[in-house]
Amino acid sequence: MRGKYSPTVSEAYAADQNWHDTYADGNWYDPDGYDSYGYDENDIDRAGNHENDYMSDEDLYMDVYSDWGFSDGKPST
């Protein structure tokens, strides 16, 4: 596991450190239902993985990381 952030948001933060504040318009959850760490209220990320899934599977983290980018102000595949 690379830390608290979902791999789905890594490129977003690399592109714009304030992307979540902008996209969420000051709310805790963005319009898609994800917090600034990239997880919804059930700790599931945009790729459909639970936060804990990454703790024991570095390959999963890297696979998801390589599939996600940043466009239109938010993480995207």
N, C-alpha and C positions, 0 to 999 in steps of 0.2 A: 504494500500500500504506500502511496506517495504522499499521504497526508489527508486532511479532511476534505479537500476539494475533489469533486467528481472529475474524472478525466474529460468529461464532456465540456467543461468550462475552462480548461487550461489554455486553449488557443484564444478564447475570448479575453481572458485576463492578460495574455501576452500582447494582444492587439490594443486593448483599452482597459486600463485599470478601473475605470468608472462605468463600464458597460452595464452592470447590474443596476446601479443607482439610476442610470438613465432609462434603461428598459423597464424597470419596475416602477418608475416614477415615484420613488421614495417609499414604496411599500416593501414589506418583508418578502412577499412572494411576487414574482413577475407575472405578466399576463398568462403565461403558460403554466403557472402553479409551482415554480421552482424558486428556492431561496438562493442567496448569493453563493452558497457552496455547491449548487447544482442539483439539490435534492428536493423532492416534494414532501408533503406532510407525513408520508409513509417511509421516508428515507430512500426512495427510488429515484434514480437519475433519468435523464432524457433517453439513455440507451436501454432503460428497462432493468437496470441492475440495482440491487440493494447496496447501500454503503458498505455493509460488512462483506459483501462478495469480493471486494477488492483487497480486503485484509489478508486473504490467504491465496490470492491468485494474481501474481504479478503479470502473467501473460494476458489475463483478462483486461487488466488495467491498460497495458500497452496496446492491445487490440482496439479497445474503445478509444484510447487517446489518438491512435492513428486514423480513425474513421471520422473524427469530429473536427470542425473548423469554426469559423466565425464569419457571419455575413448578416446583413440587414439588422445589425445591432444586437445580435444574440447568437448563441452557439447553434450550429447546424451541421447536418451530415452532408 
